[in-house]
Amino acid sequence: MRLLMLGGTEFAGRAVVEAALGRGWDVTVFHRGKHAAPPGVREVLGDRTAPGGLVGLEAGDWDAVVDTWSAAPRAVRDAARLLRGRAGRYAYVSSCSVYAWAPPAGYTEDAPLVDGAEAGADHTDYARDKRGGELAAVEAFGAERSLLVRSGLLLGPYENVGRLPWWLNRVARGGPVPAPGPRELPVQFLDVRDLAEWILDAVERERGGPYNLNGPRGHTTMGELLRACVRVTGGAARLRWTEPERVLEAGIEPWSQLPVWVPPGSELHDALHGADVSRALAAGLRCRPADETVADTWRWLRDIGGTAPQRPDRPPVGLEAELEARLLAGDGDVLEGEGAPGG
């Protein structure tokens, strides 16, 4: 298979490229040159946002294109129009954010979508940009040859948003760690490498249309995820489990200041940890255990010196020391460490 990856040097794009190389595919990576591409690919440099920036793609044929673009939809439109006669399938990595707020728990690919998105639009907001990218792919390639990958929470090696790396680094520092409860709170995420393998399988099987791509609902729990962080970092941390109400009363923002976590029973939890992924599972999605994702991310993080890359278009995540101290100063549950009673 001949794959053209638009991007391919960071997180999801890099995972797709490495998975394709692992299958022996012929991979071309089109990127701006800001980060090194994985070895073994053919590189084409260009800036799709600049006049004439796609000139390097004016020749060539591919079986599939994978595009992870997250800004102005017109960039997807321009690339897809240029490639529609020379590529068999266009896989656009979109997001579950394209659903109209607030999607109920169990929402499928048929749920209502955001209004106001356009294929040729300039940058607006994340949800409309992603929906506009979907529209651009379908406009150029048609519904049958467009694969719309509506990803949820992605974790794993090369993460450049900072969610799992923040937890791992905080737990590695040891001492009492604020652990937002309840322990059994269901968490839904997908290892980025499982996303990559599913995309490649889907283009090989000539699939089209939208798919929610995430782990099954309740793939793990907040307790299991944080205990895995304790185990892989050496077990020096003690998790202090705190009721959701106390977390919110302390003025802490779910999802951003305590990454991954959102309070149970909230619209946020339904939207971020409640997608129905049965269509993707039926189409071959396989999800590795959460422990493996945590361990491999910690190994990668140590290999690069402990500081994860940060996307410039995303704000940093994590809890400031002052807010952490305020939360830890409350009553909360008994301090709990890996291997301790109840741990």
C-alpha positions, 0 to 999 in steps of 0.5 A: 500500500502507498500511503500519503500522510499529511503531517506525520511527525507528532502524536497521532500522525506519527503513530499512523506512520510508524504503524504503516512502516511496520506493515511494510507500506510505502509511506510519504510524509508531507510536513513543514519540517518543524519536527523530524519525520520517522526514518524510512519515509519519503519526505515532501516539505511544504506549508499547506497554509501558504500560497503554493505550499502544496506544490510538492504534492502536484505529482504522485499517486497513493492508495490512501491519504491520512490527514490529522489537520485541526485548524482552518478547514480550507487547508483540508479542502485544498489538499483533498481537491488537489489529491482526489484524482490521484488517491484512492481514499481520504481518511480524515482524523476528526473528533467527537467534538463535532457533535452538537453539545451536549451529546447524551451518554451512548451517542452514536455516529447519527447524533446531531452535529455542530452548526455553522461548519463550512468546508472552505472556512478559515479557523473558527473553533475546534468543533467547527474546524473539525466538522469543516474538515470532514465536509471538505474531505467528503466534498472532494472524495465523496462519502464512499471514499472518505473515512471520517475518524471521530476520535475521542481521548487519545493517550499513549507515547508521543502525546503532545497535549500533556494529559497522561504525561502530567499524571505520570510526572506528578505521581513520580514526584511522590508524596500525597497526590490529589486523586479525583473520585470516585475511584470507580468512575468509568474512563474512556480513552484510546491508545493512539497506536490502536487508533493508527492500526484501525485506520490502516485496517479501514483504508485497506478494507475500503471503509468510508463514512463516520466512526466514533474511535475510542476505547469501549465505555468504561475501558478503565476507571480513574482508580485503575488509571492512577494506580497504574501510574503509581506502579510504573513510576515506582510506587512512591506516591500516595493517592488521596481520593477526594469526592467530586464535590470537594474538587469542584468547590476548590475551584479546580477545572475538570479535564484541564487542571486534573487531566482526563477526569470529569465529574460523574453525572455531568454533561462533560462525562457523557460527552467525553467518556460516553461515546458508543463505539460499537460501529468501530468495534464491529469494524475491527477496533482492538484496544490494548489494556490501560496498563500497557498504555501507561507503562509505554508512555512512561518508558517513552517519557523517560527516554526523552528526559521527562518533558513531553512536547507541547502543542502550541495551539493547546494550553498546558494542562495540570494542577498548580501547586497552590490549588493542589495544596488547597485540595490536599489540606481538606479532609478527603479519604485516607492516603492510599499508596500502591501496595497499601491496604485498600490499594 
